[in-house]
Amino acid sequence: MTETRSVPAGGRNRPPRQPQASAETLRRLKDHLGILSTVALKHLDQSLPWYRGLEPEERAALGLVAQKGIASFVSWYEQPTSPQWVLNDVFGAAPTELTRSISLQKALQLIRTIVEVVENQVPDLASESEQVSLREAVLRYSREVAFAAADVYARAAETRGAWDSRLEALVVDAVMRGEDTDTLRSRFAAVGWKSQDGIHVMVGRAPEQSNARFVGELRRASLRYAHDCLVGIQGERLIVMLGGIRDNSGTGLRRLAEYFADGPVVYGPRADSLRAATASAQAAFAGLAAATAWVQAPRPTAADDLWPERVVNGDASAGVALVENVYRPLVKAGNGLVETLSSYLALGHSLEGTARELFVHANTVRYRLKRVSEITGWDPLIPREAFVLQTALVVGRLQDCPAT
């Protein structure tokens, strides 16, 4: 009958224990701490060209990391415990700024160089019977330090990403509030914005999953169509600010509208200065507030295409725009354009009825309506654009003859 041996719970998956170091090996390690640190720093200077090119304070910080790493190894070899201490013991002495000036690849090169130095000194540090054990301990320790380094850089990247997102949100907020030009320039410079013209602001509802990954994808998509991009999320609203638009056909704006949640998406007029970006953003938000009144509105919709709805919704700037861009040019052009347009709209868009009303030929009516389209950019033969023109006439007449 075969004998069955009992195995303690969890014993099959238990990692091998670190062999206990002898007192003589520990004494040698402690005695050689200074030598190991000196040799390691000298080897770093000789084998890593980028290390020689660092600023003095950066080299000092890395040298301190190397010394702490060797000293912590000796302590760990004497009493092997959980590797949780590696992060604070080894990297706690290094300033966070090192993660900006030194890449993770270089940090791992530094660790590998120090491991080589310690391995080369093994014959002087341990007896022949303990050399294999010491080398294995060095490799295990270097693995933990490498994982700790990766953790340091990952946390630094997360911190920078969160900070960059907050900084972007502050810049977008500054544009919305219309801060002075010098402040805007300073804030834009802080996020690396370079464009001075071709600026558009898009607004709409933010999707439910508006996390860092979504923002990153939206930013990458935006940079296909523009030189600069800022993304801000204010509550349920998503704001995208584009600078240096490469494509004037509107294809980029239509593609980016797909990143917004269901509902209207509105973009402000093109701004050719940072200061004008505030007016563009405010127009976009005014258009978003009134967009639901135009059920057939395209997605995205230009804020200027929503002038009638914005006027009805109480946006004074839309009324000014209608007067300055539509009503005043028609009045200035004369030749009966205002009267012809007014009759045409009042008579149900009838060319013959307008001709009889004004005692002119129908071709004359056609010519005048064509002139209206050329002067204002809005065609009275298209129902939606005729609505814009009619609103402009109403607002302009109210301004010319205010109620007494």
HELIX and SHEET records of a PDB file:
HELIX    1   1 GLY A   11  ASN A   13  5                                   3    
HELIX    2   2 ALA A   23  ASP A   31  1                                   9    
HELIX    3   3 LEU A   33  SER A   47  1                                  15    
HELIX    4   4 PRO A   49  ARG A   52  1                                   4    
HELIX    5   5 PRO A   56  GLU A   78  1                                  23    
HELIX    6   6 PRO A   83  TRP A   85  5                                   3    
HELIX    7   7 VAL A   86  PHE A   91  1                                   6    
HELIX    8   8 LEU A   98  SER A  101  1                                   4    
HELIX    9   9 LEU A  104  ASN A  120  1                                  17    
HELIX   10  10 VAL A  122  LEU A  125  1                                   4    
HELIX   11  11 GLN A  131  ARG A  177  1                                  47    
HELIX   12  12 THR A  181  ALA A  190  1                                  10    
HELIX   13  13 ALA A  212  SER A  222  1                                  11    
HELIX   14  14 THR A  251  LEU A  256  1                                   6    
HELIX   15  15 ALA A  257  TYR A  259  5                                   3    
HELIX   16  16 LEU A  274  ALA A  290  1                                  17    
HELIX   17  17 ALA A  291  ALA A  293  5                                   3    
HELIX   18  18 ALA A  303  LEU A  306  5                                   4    
HELIX   19  19 TRP A  307  VAL A  312  1                                   6    
HELIX   20  20 ALA A  316  LEU A  322  1                                   7    
HELIX   21  21 VAL A  323  TYR A  327  3                                   5    
HELIX   22  22 ARG A  328  ALA A  333  1                                   6    
HELIX   23  23 LEU A  337  ALA A  346  1                                  10    
HELIX   24  24 LEU A  351  LEU A  358  1                                   8    
HELIX   25  25 ALA A  362  THR A  376  1                                  15    
HELIX   26  26 PRO A  383  ASP A  400  1                                  18    
SHEET    1   A 5 ALA A 226  GLN A 234  0                                        
SHEET    2   A 5 ARG A 237  ILE A 245 -1                                        
SHEET    3   A 5 HIS A 200  ARG A 205 -1                                        
SHEET    4   A 5 VAL A 266  TYR A 267 -1                                        
SHEET    5   A 5 THR A 301  ALA A 302  1                                        
END                                                                             
